[in-house]
Amino acid sequence: HGGLFAARRQQDASEFLGFVLDRLDEELSPLNKQKDADTKKCKWPGTVLTDLFGIEQRQEVTCDACGTLTVRTEPLLGLYLSLPPSVGRRRYVTLQECLDHNTASERLTGDNIFECDKCNGKKNATKTVQLGRRPQTL
């Protein structure tokens, strides 16, 4: 009753923006009108939104035990950046510092351990994030 954005459900402004952008992109997609299920897997059909704001985020995870590299590419219609912890009491932070913080290597251990397909088990690993396709508009 009420759908995704029903009354009495708290929604974050960024969640709402993401929902709106995804829905607009879906509606503007030339593939949206095709019935072939295989073509729907293509995420970059060239809509106005993907051309202007589309980002391709590439995550690479390297297993410590076997060295296998697992790559996952994810198309996004926006990039959410967190502030680096070193900001402290400074009055400003640069966009480059935020990008560097969000694309820094991360160790996957403990509760955040990596499930390696080749080792067939949970192993420590290193994850890196890169931006493969950058938007025309930031």
Buried (B, 14 or more C-beta within 10 A) or exposed (E): EEEEEEEEEEEEEEEEEBEEBBEBBEEBBEBEEEEEEEEEEEBEBEBEBBEEBBBBBBBBBBBBBEEBEBEEEEBBBBBEEEEBEEEEEEEEBEEEBBBEBBBEEBEBBEEEBBBBEEBEEEBBBBBEBEBEBEBEEE
